[in-house]
Amino acid sequence: MSKVIINSYEDFEKLVGQRIGVSDYVELSQERINLFADATLDHQWIHVDTERAKVESQFHTTIAHGYLTLSMLPHLWNQIIEVNNLKMMVNYGMDKMKFGQAVLSGQSIRLVADLQSLANLRGVAKAEIKFAIEIKDQPKKALEGVATFLYYFN
């Protein structure tokens, strides 16, 4: 799918109830997992100790932090949509978020996003985006939920 370009509230309105897009896959390499562990000070062995994980983990490898998977949303979202003519955009919150399956080190994930609802709050567009983080070649989703963004158009 090509990137969706939004220039106004009216452009957004046309997408209610529809698929916004699907991102490219991005790999969650062990290097990325280790960097995330350093940034968050979460060095739990299941994420960073490859030798121990081979022996003791049910996955026989390390897994990405759930919050690393979640933190990939902005990067993947920017592959799907470009919203222009903004003063600012605010991440308002997350609802019904749940992790469905661990992402193994070296697996690739992508974002699938649908515009669930849109409301005009005195000139501010409140967009509720139903999202899923899919793992390449896996039937279960890594993460699902509803992200709410506030778009302040000029």
Solvent accessible surface area in square Angstrom, and as a share of the most:
residue,aa,sasa,rsa
1,M,156,0.69
2,S,100,0.65
3,K,88,0.37
4,V,32,0.18
5,I,86,0.44
6,I,3,0.01
7,N,69,0.35
8,S,33,0.21
9,Y,37,0.14
10,E,105,0.47
11,D,38,0.20
12,F,0,0.00
13,E,89,0.40
14,K,144,0.61
15,L,28,0.14
16,V,66,0.38
17,G,64,0.62
18,Q,95,0.42
19,R,117,0.43
20,I,1,0.00
21,G,2,0.02
22,V,38,0.22
23,S,7,0.05
24,D,99,0.51
25,Y,79,0.30
26,V,22,0.13
27,E,85,0.38
28,L,0,0.00
29,S,34,0.22
30,Q,38,0.17
31,E,123,0.55
32,R,90,0.33
33,I,0,0.00
34,N,57,0.29
35,L,109,0.54
36,F,33,0.14
37,A,0,0.00
38,D,83,0.43
39,A,85,0.66
40,T,65,0.38
41,L,149,0.74
42,D,55,0.28
43,H,92,0.41
44,Q,97,0.43
45,W,67,0.23
46,I,27,0.13
47,H,14,0.06
48,V,42,0.24
49,D,54,0.28
50,T,56,0.33
51,E,114,0.51
52,R,98,0.36
53,A,0,0.00
54,K,112,0.48
55,V,123,0.71
56,E,100,0.45
57,S,5,0.03
58,Q,147,0.65
59,F,67,0.28
60,H,123,0.55
61,T,39,0.23
62,T,1,0.00
63,I,23,0.12
64,A,6,0.05
65,H,6,0.03
66,G,30,0.29
67,Y,144,0.55
68,L,6,0.03
69,T,4,0.02
70,L,34,0.17
71,S,55,0.36
72,M,15,0.07
73,L,17,0.08
74,P,86,0.54
75,H,94,0.42
76,L,0,0.00
77,W,18,0.06
78,N,92,0.47
79,Q,58,0.26
80,I,5,0.02
81,I,7,0.04
82,E,71,0.32
83,V,28,0.16
84,N,46,0.24
85,N,78,0.40
86,L,48,0.24
87,K,145,0.62
88,M,104,0.46
89,M,83,0.37
90,V,54,0.31
91,N,92,0.47
92,Y,133,0.51
93,G,27,0.26
94,M,63,0.28
95,D,76,0.39
96,K,171,0.72
97,M,61,0.27
98,K,135,0.57
99,F,95,0.40
100,G,36,0.34
101,Q,52,0.23
102,A,29,0.22
103,V,4,0.02
104,L,48,0.24
105,S,29,0.18
106,G,40,0.39
107,Q,35,0.16
108,S,22,0.14
109,I,0,0.00
110,R,69,0.25
111,L,2,0.01
112,V,13,0.07
113,A,0,0.00
114,D,36,0.19
115,L,0,0.00
116,Q,83,0.37
117,S,40,0.26
118,L,27,0.13
119,A,40,0.31
120,N,88,0.45
121,L,80,0.40
122,R,239,0.87
123,G,49,0.47
124,V,25,0.14
125,A,0,0.00
126,K,53,0.23
127,A,0,0.00
128,E,43,0.19
129,I,2,0.01
130,K,106,0.45
131,F,7,0.03
132,A,11,0.08
133,I,0,0.00
134,E,37,0.17
135,I,3,0.02
136,K,100,0.42
137,D,128,0.66
138,Q,72,0.32
139,P,124,0.78
140,K,117,0.50
141,K,66,0.28
142,A,2,0.02
143,L,0,0.00
144,E,63,0.28
145,G,6,0.06
146,V,13,0.08
147,A,3,0.03
148,T,4,0.03
149,F,23,0.09
150,L,18,0.09
151,Y,4,0.01
152,Y,60,0.23
153,F,29,0.12
154,N,125,0.64
